[in-house]
């Protein structure tokens, strides 16, 4: 279920892609090409995700470039009710400044049935995976763009640029970017970003499940500050529809 390929760019081709794309400009061009293809293939039936984090910010800016200064698709944000206030403030700032068609999804019914951050699998399933599925179904989207990358989590290392999920296709245009590539891109275009990154966080999740990293950018596991109980079951969560 998680990631049956429908396009090019397998993990088996990861080293090949890295060899072919040595510069940031080459990696950016590859991502722009994937996004352009996706917009044509799923015209009018596609949306992008925006978590408030650096990776989806990069994708959002690429879409803005393709759209001639306007992000040309709806923007889905999942509100689990326990996001950092800095993340929410940054999300709302970008929605205003970039005139985003922002859609905020919260699984209110599911929230009544769980205890946030107690059972990590159940919490992510209800507040993220089910919220994604409900939004996709309600809006009739056939594709959803995300900012996941090959190198950030072992469970994502086998992903495809175009990957089937129940009821829709995931489009993942920055799989070949590394953590430092993302920051180089943000620096190149002088993009604003969530201030938590300057406070020692390298990966932004829900507040009860995220702490500061002990290492600088590019050194060691990027998601070491995330709840490790969840990281250990990431493959199962992705099978259930999580990013």
N, C-alpha and C positions, 0 to 999 in steps of 0.2 A: 504493500500500500504506500509506503513512504518512498517516493522518488522513483517511480518507474519512468525511464527515460522516454521523452518524445522529441528530443532535439540533440544537439551536439554539445560536447564539453563534459566528458566523464572524468571521474577522479583518476581513472587509468591514464587519461591524457593530461593530468595535472602538470607533470614535469615537462611534457612537450609544450604545453601552453606557456609555462614559465620561461622556457628556453626561447620561445618565439617572441615573448613580450618582455623585453628587458627594461623598457622605459615606462614612466608613468603615462606618457602620451600614447604609447601603444596599448597599454592596458585600458586607458580611458576610451580609445577608439573602439576597442573590442566591446566594451560595455555599451557604448552608444549604439553600436551596430545591433546588439542583442535587443536593446530597448526599442529601437526603430522597427525591427522585425516584429516584436511583440505588439506594438501599437497598431501595425498594419494587420497582423493576423487576427487580433481580437478587438478590432475597432469598435468603440462604443460599449464594449463588454469587459473592460479591464480597469483595475484600480491599483494603486500602490499603497504600501504600508509606510507609516512614519512613527517610529517609537519615541522619537526625541533624541535618539542616539546618533553617533557619528556615521555609522554605515548607511542607515536609511536616509540620513541627511545628504550623503554623497549621491545616492540614487535619486533623491528628490531634486538635487541641483542638476543632475544629468538630464532628467526629464524637463526641467525648466529650460535648459539649453535647447533641447529638441523642440519644445513648444514655443520658441521665440520669446522667452521671458515669462511665460506662464506655464505652470505645471498642467498638462493637458488631460489629466485623469483625476478622478476622485482620490482622496487621501484618507486611508483608514488608520485610525489610532485605537488601540485597545486600552481602556481604562479599567484596571483591576481594582481600583479604589485605594491602592496602597503604593502608588507611584511617588517618587520624590517630588516635592513641590517645585524644585528647580527644573525638573523634567517637564512638568505640566506647564510651568510658566514659559519655558522655551518653546514647547509645542505651540502654545497660543500666540507667542510672539511671531513665530514663523508663519502661522496661519494668517495673521494680520499683514505682515510685511510682504509675503509672497502671494497673498490673495488665494489661499488654498481652499479647495472645496473639501473641507475637513469633515469627516464623519467619525464621531467618537462612539465606540461600541463598548457596552458594559453588560455582562450577563447578570442582570438583577435577580432573576429567578434562581439562577444557580448560586448566587451569593447567599441566599437564604438557607442553602443546604450544606454549606461547608464552613470550616473555620480557616480563615485566611492564614497561609504560611505554616499550617500545622502538618498536613499531609501534602507534600510538595507535588506528587503526581496528580492527586485529585484536584489540587488548587490550580495547577497549570492547565489541566484538562478542562475544567469548568470555566475558568476566567479567561483563558487564552484560546485553546483549541476550539471549544464549543462556541465562543464568541466570534471567532473567525468564520467558522462554518455558517453560523446564523447570519452574519453580515453578508457573506458571499451569496447565500441563498436568497436573502431578502432583496438584494440589489440586482440579482440576476447576472452577476459577473461570471465570466468564463475563465478569467485569468487574474492572478494577484501577484504583484511584484514585491519582492522582499530584498533586504540587504544582507543576507547571510553570505559567509565566506568559507572557502575550503579550510583555511588554516586556523580558524578560531575555535573549532570544537571537533573532536574526532568523529562524532555522529554526523557531521556535515561534510566530511571529507569525501564521501561518495556521491555527492549531489551533482545534478545536471543543471545546465542553464535553463532548460525547459523541462519541467518535471510534473507528472500527473499527481493530483490529489483527488480524493472523492469529490466529484462535481466541478472541479476546476483545475487549471494548470498553474503551477508556481513558476514565475519567471524570476531568475536569480542572476542578475547581470554583473555582480561584482565578486563572483566566486573566486576569481583569480587574483583579487587584490589581497595584499597582506595588511596587517595592522598599520605599519608605517606608511604603506602606500596611501591608505585612507587619510592619514594626517598630512601627507604631502599634497594630496588633492585639496584638502581643506585649506592648507596654506597657500597653494597656488591661486585659488580663487578667493582667498581672504573671506571664507565663509564664517559666519557666527556659529557657535556651538555651545552646548550646555556647559555651564561653568563648573559642574561637578568634575569634569575631566581635569581641570586645573587644581583640584583638591585631592588628587590621588586615586580617583576611580578610573579604571580602564574599560570597564564594561558595565552598562547601566541596566539593572533589572528592577524588580520591586524593592521598596525600601527595607522590608523585614528580611529580605534574602540577599542583600548586597552590601559588601563592605569594601573599604579601600584596598587597593593592591599593595603588596609589599615590594613590588619591583617596578622599575620604570617601563615606559612603552617599549615594546619590542623585545623585552627580556622575560622569558619564561611564559607560562600559560596566561593568556590574556584574560580568561574568565576565572582566575583563581579567587576573585572576590565574590563570585556568585555562590549560592548555596550548593555545596558539593553533593548533597543527597540528590538534588535535581540533575546536576551535571552527569552523575553516574547513570541516570535513567533517561538521558536525552534521546537515545535511539527509540525507546518506547514512546516517549512523548511526541517525537516526530511522526511515529506511526499513527498517532492519534490526531495529528493535524497541527501540532505546534511548529513554529518556525524552525 
